[in-house]
Amino acid sequence: MNNQTEPKWYFRTWSLIVSFLCVGPFMLPLVWTNPRFTKRTKIIISIIVIAVTCVLTEFFLKSLKTIAGYYQFSY
């Protein structure tokens, strides 16, 4: 096993997926420092991560409004 050809564990695809699921867009520096990805791939991954983060944030905010409305009592 040659260390020159095998990527480090934090540049492997599975670790990028796990890091996205755990910390979301904070994993983007790992994408941009990954030597295996081309600039085009890095841009595409960044756009996808940002879009998913925006959609999930919107869902979270809507659910908070729904929960707040549910627990609002009338006196």
N, C-alpha and C positions, 0 to 999 in steps of 0.2 A: 504494500500500500504506500503510494507516494504522496507525501503531504502537499506537494506542489500542485497536483491535479485535483485533489479532493478538496471541496470547499469546507471552510470552517462550519461548525454546527449552526452558528447563528446566521449563516447565509443560505442554509438549505431551505427548500420550499416548505417543509413541514413546520419549521420553526417560525417562518414568516407568517404562516397561517395561524399558528397558535398565538403568536404575539399580536396579530390583528384581533383575534377573538378576545384576548385579555386586555389589551391597552388601546385598541383602535388605531386612530391616526398617529399615535406616538411611535408606531413602528415604521413610519416612513423614512426616518434616517437610515434604518437597516436596508431599505430598498435602494436608497440613493448611494449607499456606500458599497453595495453588492457589485463585485467586478464581473459577474456572469451576465448581468442584464445590460441591454443596450439602452441608449438614452430614450428611444421610442418606447421601449417596454417600461422603463421607469415612469415616464409620463402617463402611460395608459394605466398602470397600477395606481399611481397617485390619484388620477381622476376617479377611478372606481372606488378607491378607499374614501375619498372626500365625498363622493355622491352617496355611498352607503352610510357614512357618518351623518350626513345631513338628513337623510330619510329617517334613520333611527332616532335622531334628535327630535325631529318633528313628531314622530310617534310618541316619544317619551313626554314631550310637552303636552300633547293632546291628552294623554292618559292622566297626567297630573291635573289638568283642568277638569277632566271627568271625575276624578277622585275628589277634588276640592268641591265640586258641585254636589256630589253625593253626600258628603259630610256636612254640608251647610244646613244648619237647622233654622227653621222658621219660628220666631217667637211672637 
